[in-house]
Amino acid sequence: MYIFVFCEETNMQHDFDVIISGAGPAGSACAIALKDSGLKVGLFDKDIFPRDKTCGDGLTPDTVNQLALLDPTLLDDFLKMTGILSVKGVKLISHKGKSVTVPLLQETGKVGMYSASRLIFDDLLFRFSASQTNISAFAGTSIVSTKVHSEGVEVQTSKGVFSCKILIGADGENSPIARSYLNLQIPDSEKYIAIRAYYQDVKLPDGVNYFHFFFPRDTLPIGIWLFPEANGNFNVGIGMSISLMKKRKANLAQLLQKEIDNGLLTPYFSDAKAVSPIKGHTITVGRKGRPISSNRLLLLGDAAGLANPLTGEGITNAIRSGRVAALHLQDCFRQNRFDATFNKAYDKEIYRRMAKEFKNYRIMEAINTSSFLNNYIIKNVAPHFTHVFSNPALVNKEQNSKFFLLKVLRYMVFKG
Ligand SMILES: Cc1cc2nc3c(=O)[nH]c(=O)nc-3n(C[C@H](O)[C@H](O)[C@H](O)COP(=O)(O)OP(=O)(O)OC[C@H]3O[C@@H](n4cnc5c(N)ncnc54)[C@H](O)[C@@H]3O)c2cc1C
């Protein structure tokens, strides 16, 4: 059980300046971004790495670029890893079976698009954090309760009590810390369920090294992904908002199976075998204005609900939030301010960087609910966004631009 208590206490001696609960991409990124800060960081995760996490395992150029921004050595370590697969681009297949290929441009250089199981990706980030001199990393150690005092936070873990000046909740989608301190009621339209399974012997006639997105009518607006992995297996999955699932009485596993047995995926799955059970999880998608900090507390990644509303992609913003939090934390220590009012600057900076992405993709999601418009976009709009897929700086700039939707509309109206 997870217990939170607020109380007054003075003159606390602290074991750490910062304690991070959760060493997924968000928590590890925050720790790594603090490596030269001089702050003493405790990074805790309830699991022992390598550990799996239910995911599509897809990493965009923007995700990979986040590694470079954290530390170029980390990117080099990533690129040297066995078990990652470099993909050449994206294939979009409409409900009519028409496909469009959006290739990565050569200019992408090192920062391409990859699939990497979370077993190896998160392990890399955790090990990189643990190797920094100012970071004490505790795997297999749950945070079970916390007490916020006037001068710090007392953290009860499964292996003893620690204290810090400020607590970071990077403990994922069901974050006990977020629930206890901010207790937000997330509407069903902002909560998605996504499921995935691994298959072997999937046959893709036109080459395997593309991320495939299928858009059967019943699964819109998000569709079904099929991502190749380095070991020859494929990660196959589907997601939908809970509100839409309720409205359509949709069962995601059945929708996926239907498309495999007798639908858009059938030609590729004639000899395919499932090599894992189906696993699922909720994803809270981003919305500007949801509070993500409090007194002596910042939330990151899934704990803050920062996933993309159309794609469900959350690793990029998890890492980005870790980087933003690290900058804010250094301000906290410089100014000796850890209160809720001061921490609002963190919320502001997160939404400055992400709010337009959330808004643009929510509108795109609404448009993509129509199979006619989805088909039209795949044919006429997607090919014009090759540069966006390819250049991490542009991905962020474009999807955070107020002109993004206008560009989409321009290509819809004038057919490029
Ligand atoms: C089916 C599915 C497919 C997806 N596909 C993609 C994709 O292809 N690409 C993409 O970018 N995103 C994808 N996502 C989203 C992505 O998985 C998340 O956005 C991402 O994992 C967020 O990282 P995080 O560090 O915030 O949280 P997590 O990765 O969940 O890490 C949280 C960590 O906190 C730890 N923890 C929890 N409670 C405690 C505690 N009490 N004490 C200590 N530690 C604790 C956990 O063990 C865990 O290691 C997908 C999600 C789902 C469900």
Ligand as a Chemical Component Dictionary entry (heavy atoms), coordinates in Angstrom:
data_LIG
# 
_chem_comp.id                   LIG 
_chem_comp.type                 NON-POLYMER 
_chem_comp.pdbx_formal_charge   0 
_chem_comp.three_letter_code    LIG 
# 
loop_
_chem_comp_atom.comp_id 
_chem_comp_atom.atom_id 
_chem_comp_atom.alt_atom_id 
_chem_comp_atom.type_symbol 
_chem_comp_atom.charge 
_chem_comp_atom.model_Cartn_x 
_chem_comp_atom.model_Cartn_y 
_chem_comp_atom.model_Cartn_z 
_chem_comp_atom.pdbx_ordinal 
LIG C1  C1  C 0 0.801  -0.944 -25.856 1  
LIG C2  C2  C 0 1.632  0.334  -25.799 2  
LIG C3  C3  C 0 2.432  0.664  -26.891 3  
LIG C4  C4  C 0 3.230  1.821  -26.841 4  
LIG N1  N1  N 0 4.070  2.068  -27.916 5  
LIG C5  C5  C 0 4.903  3.114  -27.868 6  
LIG C6  C6  C 0 5.859  3.317  -28.906 7  
LIG O1  O1  O 0 5.968  2.531  -29.859 8  
LIG N2  N2  N 0 6.686  4.399  -28.826 9  
LIG C7  C7  C 0 6.604  5.274  -27.775 10 
LIG O2  O2  O 0 7.355  6.263  -27.756 11 
LIG N3  N3  N 0 5.731  5.089  -26.757 12 
LIG C8  C8  C 0 4.898  4.020  -26.758 13 
LIG N4  N4  N 0 4.047  3.799  -25.698 14 
LIG C9  C9  C 0 4.081  4.722  -24.540 15 
LIG C10 C10 C 0 5.337  4.450  -23.695 16 
LIG O3  O3  O 0 5.386  3.095  -23.326 17 
LIG C11 C11 C 0 5.339  5.329  -22.427 18 
LIG O4  O4  O 0 4.955  6.629  -22.780 19 
LIG C12 C12 C 0 6.720  5.374  -21.757 20 
LIG O5  O5  O 0 7.038  4.111  -21.217 21 
LIG C13 C13 C 0 6.757  6.435  -20.637 22 
LIG O6  O6  O 0 7.962  6.349  -19.920 23 
LIG P1  P1  P 0 7.990  6.669  -18.342 24 
LIG O7  O7  O 0 9.408  6.633  -17.935 25 
LIG O8  O8  O 0 7.188  7.882  -18.070 26 
LIG O9  O9  O 0 7.185  5.465  -17.652 27 
LIG P2  P2  P 0 7.544  3.919  -17.575 28 
LIG O10 O10 O 0 8.299  3.500  -18.751 29 
LIG O11 O11 O 0 6.259  3.215  -17.277 30 
LIG O12 O12 O 0 8.502  3.800  -16.306 31 
LIG C14 C14 C 0 8.001  3.955  -14.998 32 
LIG C15 C15 C 0 8.911  3.206  -14.045 33 
LIG O13 O13 O 0 8.465  3.450  -12.695 34 
LIG C16 C16 C 0 8.652  2.274  -11.930 35 
LIG N5  N5  N 0 7.785  2.361  -10.743 36 
LIG C17 C17 C 0 6.430  2.369  -10.701 37 
LIG N6  N6  N 0 6.005  2.468  -9.409  38 
LIG C18 C18 C 0 7.110  2.543  -8.631  39 
LIG C19 C19 C 0 7.331  2.645  -7.212  40 
LIG N7  N7  N 0 6.311  2.718  -6.336  41 
LIG N8  N8  N 0 8.609  2.661  -6.772  42 
LIG C20 C20 C 0 9.665  2.594  -7.631  43 
LIG N9  N9  N 0 9.501  2.487  -8.986  44 
LIG C21 C21 C 0 8.258  2.465  -9.475  45 
LIG C22 C22 C 0 8.294  1.157  -12.911 46 
LIG O14 O14 O 0 8.867  -0.075 -12.521 47 
LIG C23 C23 C 0 8.865  1.685  -14.224 48 
LIG O15 O15 O 0 10.179 1.214  -14.475 49 
LIG C24 C24 C 0 3.226  2.667  -25.707 50 
LIG C25 C25 C 0 2.404  2.338  -24.610 51 
LIG C26 C26 C 0 1.608  1.178  -24.642 52 
LIG C27 C27 C 0 0.756  0.828  -23.451 53 
# 
loop_
_chem_comp_bond.comp_id 
_chem_comp_bond.atom_id_1 
_chem_comp_bond.atom_id_2 
_chem_comp_bond.value_order 
_chem_comp_bond.pdbx_ordinal 
LIG C1  C2  SING 1  
LIG C2  C3  SING 2  
LIG C2  C26 DOUB 3  
LIG C3  C4  DOUB 4  
LIG C4  N1  SING 5  
LIG C4  C24 SING 6  
LIG N1  C5  DOUB 7  
LIG C5  C6  SING 8  
LIG C5  C8  SING 9  
LIG C6  O1  DOUB 10 
LIG C6  N2  SING 11 
LIG N2  C7  SING 12 
LIG C7  O2  DOUB 13 
LIG C7  N3  SING 14 
LIG N3  C8  DOUB 15 
LIG C8  N4  SING 16 
LIG N4  C9  SING 17 
LIG N4  C24 SING 18 
LIG C9  C10 SING 19 
LIG C10 O3  SING 20 
LIG C10 C11 SING 21 
LIG C11 O4  SING 22 
LIG C11 C12 SING 23 
LIG C12 O5  SING 24 
LIG C12 C13 SING 25 
LIG C13 O6  SING 26 
LIG O6  P1  SING 27 
LIG P1  O7  DOUB 28 
LIG P1  O8  SING 29 
LIG P1  O9  SING 30 
LIG O9  P2  SING 31 
LIG P2  O10 DOUB 32 
LIG P2  O11 SING 33 
LIG P2  O12 SING 34 
LIG O12 C14 SING 35 
LIG C14 C15 SING 36 
LIG C15 O13 SING 37 
LIG C15 C23 SING 38 
LIG O13 C16 SING 39 
LIG C16 N5  SING 40 
LIG C16 C22 SING 41 
LIG N5  C17 SING 42 
LIG N5  C21 SING 43 
LIG C17 N6  DOUB 44 
LIG N6  C18 SING 45 
LIG C18 C19 SING 46 
LIG C18 C21 DOUB 47 
LIG C19 N7  SING 48 
LIG C19 N8  DOUB 49 
LIG N8  C20 SING 50 
LIG C20 N9  DOUB 51 
LIG N9  C21 SING 52 
LIG C22 O14 SING 53 
LIG C22 C23 SING 54 
LIG C23 O15 SING 55 
LIG C24 C25 DOUB 56 
LIG C25 C26 SING 57 
LIG C26 C27 SING 58 
# 
